[in-house]
Amino acid sequence: MTQELGVATPRRVDALLSLLGTFRLEIAGTVVAVPIGAQRMLALLCLRQCMSRHQLAGSLWPDSSSKQALTNLRQVCWRLRDATAGAPVVVENGTLMELGPEVLSDVGWMSQSLLLPAGEATALSRSFLFDLTRTEAAHLLVDWDEEWLEAERERFRQTRLHVLERWAVHLAEQRDHGLALEAGLAALHTDPLRETAHRTVIRLHLLEGNVAEAQRAYARCRSLLWAELGVEPSLETRALLSSPRPAAV
C-alpha cells in the first residue's frame, strides 16, 4: 500500500482493517486471527467511528441486560488484546471507544476519498482501489447477518459506487486507463441499471480515444435501459458522443 493516488506521502501503517467481502485484520503485514466477538466490535467501531461503552455493548448484545452486555464487552476487549499482543487496535477517548489512530480501514478510505478533491485523497492507494474493484468487494461482510449491518450495507454500496465512478475518470485523465476501466466496469457490474456508471464507462473510452468502444458502451446502455425500464438514456448520456471530450464527473 505504498503507491498513492494523488500526493505520494509516505505513511507507516501498523494495522489494516478490511470489511470488503470478509473480515480481515493485518498488523505489521501479518494476518491476525481475531475472535468472532472482537471482529464484530471492530467492524461496528469502524462503521460508526466511535461509540460509548454502553452504546457499543447494547448494539452488540441487544438481548442481554446492560450489566451482562458490558461484561461481554470487557471480555471481548481482553480477548482482542491477547490476539493482537496488546496492540492499541481499540482505544478509549474520554467516554468513547474508537479504533486506534494507526488502524487504517478500507471503509474509512472510501469515506475520506469523497471529502477531498480528486487527486488529493492521499489515503486512497492504488492497491486499495484495485481491491475495491473485486467482485467480492461489492458486499460488506457478506457472511454476517447482524441486524445493525442492514442500513450500513446500503450506505456502503452507494459510497463504493461513487468512489469507483469518481476515481475512474480521474485516473483516465492521468492516463492510467487500465485501473480506470477496472473501476468503471466494477461500478457498472454492481448496478447495471445505474446510468451514471454507464456514462462513466463511455467517458473512459472517449478519454482513451476509443470512439468505437464508447459507441458500443452507449448501445449497451440504451438497450438495457429500454429492456428493463422502458426509458431512453438521459440527454446528458446522449450528449457524450456528440462532445469532442467529455467533462470529468
C-alpha positions as CSV (number, residue, x, y, z in Angstrom):
1,M,0.0,0.0,0.0
2,T,2.8,2.4,-0.8
3,Q,1.8,3.9,-4.2
4,E,-0.7,6.7,-3.7
5,L,-3.3,8.3,-5.9
6,G,-2.5,11.9,-5.7
7,V,0.3,13.2,-3.5
8,A,2.7,10.4,-2.6
9,T,3.2,11.0,1.2
10,P,4.9,8.0,2.9
11,R,2.9,6.8,5.9
12,R,3.6,4.0,8.3
13,V,0.6,1.6,8.5
14,D,0.6,-0.5,11.6
15,A,-2.8,-2.1,11.2
16,L,-5.1,-2.5,8.2
17,L,-8.8,-3.5,8.8
18,S,-10.7,-4.7,5.8
19,L,-14.5,-5.2,5.7
20,L,-14.7,-5.7,2.0
21,G,-16.3,-9.1,1.4
22,T,-15.0,-10.8,4.5
23,F,-13.4,-9.5,7.7
24,R,-9.6,-9.2,7.8
25,L,-7.2,-7.6,10.2
26,E,-3.5,-7.2,9.5
27,I,-0.9,-5.9,11.9
28,A,2.6,-5.2,10.5
29,G,1.7,-7.2,7.4
30,T,0.6,-10.3,9.3
31,V,-3.0,-11.5,9.3
32,V,-4.3,-11.7,12.9
33,A,-6.8,-14.4,14.0
34,V,-9.4,-12.3,15.7
35,P,-12.1,-13.9,17.9
36,I,-15.6,-13.5,16.4
37,G,-16.9,-11.2,19.1
38,A,-13.9,-8.9,18.7
39,Q,-14.4,-9.0,14.9
40,R,-17.9,-7.6,15.4
41,M,-16.7,-4.9,17.8
42,L,-14.0,-3.7,15.4
43,A,-16.5,-3.7,12.5
44,L,-19.1,-1.7,14.4
45,L,-16.5,0.8,15.6
46,C,-15.2,1.1,12.0
47,L,-18.6,1.8,10.6
48,R,-19.8,4.1,13.4
49,Q,-16.4,5.7,14.0
50,C,-16.8,6.0,17.8
51,M,-19.3,4.8,20.4
52,S,-19.7,4.9,24.1
53,R,-19.2,1.7,26.0
54,H,-23.0,1.4,26.7
55,Q,-23.9,2.1,23.0
56,L,-21.4,-0.4,21.8
57,A,-22.4,-3.1,24.3
58,G,-26.1,-2.5,23.6
59,S,-25.6,-2.8,19.9
60,L,-23.6,-6.0,20.0
61,W,-25.8,-7.7,22.6
62,P,-29.3,-6.2,22.3
63,D,-31.0,-9.1,24.0
64,S,-28.8,-9.0,27.1
65,S,-29.2,-6.8,30.2
66,S,-27.0,-3.7,30.3
67,K,-24.8,-5.3,33.0
68,Q,-24.3,-8.5,31.1
69,A,-23.6,-6.7,27.8
70,L,-20.9,-4.6,29.5
71,T,-19.4,-7.7,31.0
72,N,-19.4,-9.3,27.5
73,L,-17.7,-6.2,26.1
74,R,-14.9,-6.3,28.7
75,Q,-14.3,-10.0,27.9
76,V,-14.1,-9.2,24.1
77,C,-11.6,-6.4,24.8
78,W,-9.4,-8.7,26.8
79,R,-9.5,-11.4,24.0
80,L,-8.7,-8.8,21.4
81,R,-5.7,-7.6,23.4
82,D,-4.5,-11.2,23.6
83,A,-5.0,-11.8,19.9
84,T,-3.1,-8.6,18.9
85,A,-0.4,-8.9,21.5
86,G,-1.5,-5.7,23.2
87,A,-1.5,-3.5,20.0
88,P,-3.8,-0.5,20.5
89,V,-6.4,-1.5,17.9
90,V,-9.2,-0.1,20.1
91,V,-8.7,2.9,22.3
92,E,-10.8,4.9,24.7
93,N,-11.1,8.7,24.2
94,G,-12.9,10.1,27.2
95,T,-16.2,8.3,27.4
96,L,-15.9,7.0,23.8
97,M,-14.4,3.9,22.2
98,E,-12.9,4.0,18.7
99,L,-10.3,2.4,16.5
100,G,-6.7,3.2,17.4
101,P,-5.1,6.1,15.4
102,E,-2.8,3.7,13.4
103,V,-5.6,1.5,12.3
104,L,-6.5,2.2,8.6
105,S,-9.6,0.7,7.1
106,D,-11.0,0.3,3.6
107,V,-14.3,1.7,4.6
108,G,-12.6,4.8,6.1
109,W,-10.6,5.3,2.9
110,M,-13.8,5.3,0.9
111,S,-15.4,8.0,3.1
112,Q,-12.3,10.1,3.1
113,S,-11.9,10.0,-0.6
114,L,-15.3,11.5,-1.1
115,L,-14.4,14.5,1.1
116,L,-11.3,15.5,-0.8
117,P,-10.8,16.9,-4.4
118,A,-9.9,14.2,-7.0
119,G,-6.1,13.8,-6.9
120,E,-5.7,14.9,-3.3
121,A,-7.0,11.9,-1.4
122,T,-3.6,10.7,-0.3
123,A,-5.0,7.9,1.9
124,L,-6.5,6.2,-1.2
125,S,-3.8,3.9,-2.6
126,R,-3.8,2.2,-5.9
127,S,-3.8,-1.2,-4.3
128,F,-6.8,-0.3,-2.2
129,L,-8.7,1.0,-5.2
130,F,-7.8,-2.2,-7.1
131,D,-9.2,-4.2,-4.1
132,L,-12.4,-2.2,-4.4
133,T,-12.9,-3.4,-8.0
134,R,-13.0,-7.0,-7.0
135,T,-16.4,-8.7,-7.3
136,E,-16.4,-9.9,-3.7
137,A,-15.7,-6.3,-2.6
138,A,-19.2,-5.3,-3.7
139,H,-20.6,-6.6,-0.4
140,L,-19.9,-5.5,3.2
141,L,-19.1,-8.5,5.4
142,V,-21.1,-10.8,3.1
143,D,-21.2,-13.8,5.5
144,W,-22.6,-11.8,8.5
145,D,-26.3,-11.5,9.4
146,E,-26.0,-8.8,12.2
147,E,-29.2,-6.6,12.3
148,W,-27.1,-3.4,12.6
149,L,-25.5,-4.2,9.3
150,E,-28.5,-3.8,7.1
151,A,-28.5,0.0,6.9
152,E,-24.7,0.1,6.8
153,R,-24.7,-2.2,3.7
154,E,-26.8,0.1,1.6
155,R,-24.7,3.1,2.7
156,F,-21.5,1.2,1.8
157,R,-22.9,0.2,-1.6
158,Q,-23.7,3.8,-2.5
159,T,-20.4,5.1,-1.2
160,R,-18.4,2.4,-3.1
161,L,-20.2,3.2,-6.4
162,H,-19.5,6.9,-6.0
163,V,-15.8,6.3,-5.2
164,L,-15.4,3.9,-8.2
165,E,-17.1,6.4,-10.6
166,R,-15.2,9.4,-9.3
167,W,-11.7,7.8,-9.4
168,A,-12.3,6.1,-12.7
169,V,-12.5,9.3,-14.7
170,H,-9.7,11.0,-12.7
171,L,-7.4,8.1,-13.4
172,A,-8.2,8.1,-17.1
173,E,-7.3,11.8,-17.2
174,Q,-4.0,10.8,-15.6
175,R,-3.6,8.2,-18.5
176,D,-4.0,5.3,-16.1
177,H,-6.5,3.7,-18.3
178,G,-6.2,0.1,-17.1
179,L,-7.2,0.8,-13.5
180,A,-9.6,3.5,-14.6
181,L,-11.6,1.0,-16.7
182,E,-11.4,-1.6,-13.9
183,A,-13.1,0.9,-11.6
184,G,-15.7,2.0,-14.1
185,L,-16.7,-1.6,-15.1
186,A,-16.8,-2.6,-11.4
187,A,-19.4,0.1,-10.8
188,L,-21.4,-1.0,-13.8
189,H,-21.2,-4.6,-12.8
190,T,-22.5,-3.8,-9.3
191,D,-25.5,-1.9,-10.7
192,P,-26.2,-2.5,-14.4
193,L,-29.1,-0.1,-14.4
194,R,-27.1,2.8,-12.9
195,E,-26.9,5.4,-15.7
196,T,-24.1,7.3,-14.1
197,A,-22.0,4.1,-14.2
198,H,-22.8,3.7,-18.0
199,R,-21.7,7.4,-18.5
200,T,-18.5,6.7,-16.6
201,V,-17.6,3.8,-18.9
202,I,-18.5,5.8,-22.0
203,R,-16.3,8.7,-20.8
204,L,-13.4,6.3,-20.1
205,H,-13.4,5.0,-23.7
206,L,-13.6,8.6,-25.1
207,L,-10.7,9.8,-22.9
208,E,-8.7,6.9,-24.2
209,G,-9.6,7.8,-27.7
210,N,-11.7,4.6,-28.4
211,V,-14.7,6.1,-30.0
212,A,-16.0,2.7,-31.3
213,E,-15.8,1.3,-27.8
214,A,-17.7,4.3,-26.5
215,Q,-20.4,3.8,-29.1
216,R,-20.8,0.1,-28.2
217,A,-21.0,1.1,-24.5
218,Y,-23.7,3.6,-25.3
219,A,-25.6,1.0,-27.3
220,R,-25.5,-1.5,-24.4
221,C,-26.7,1.3,-22.1
222,R,-29.6,2.2,-24.4
223,S,-30.6,-1.4,-24.9
224,L,-30.6,-2.3,-21.2
225,L,-32.4,0.8,-20.1
226,W,-35.1,0.2,-22.7
227,A,-35.5,-3.5,-22.0
228,E,-35.6,-3.2,-18.2
229,L,-37.1,0.2,-17.6
230,G,-38.7,1.2,-20.9
231,V,-36.8,4.5,-21.0
232,E,-34.2,6.1,-23.2
233,P,-30.8,7.3,-21.9
234,S,-30.9,10.8,-20.5
235,L,-29.9,13.9,-22.5
236,E,-26.6,14.0,-20.6
237,T,-25.7,10.5,-21.6
238,R,-26.7,11.0,-25.2
239,A,-24.6,14.2,-25.4
240,L,-21.4,12.4,-24.6
241,L,-20.9,11.1,-28.1
242,S,-21.5,14.5,-29.6
243,S,-18.9,16.2,-27.4
244,P,-15.2,16.2,-28.5
245,R,-14.1,15.5,-25.0
246,P,-16.3,14.5,-22.0
247,A,-16.3,16.6,-18.9
248,A,-15.0,14.9,-15.8
249,V,-17.5,13.7,-13.2
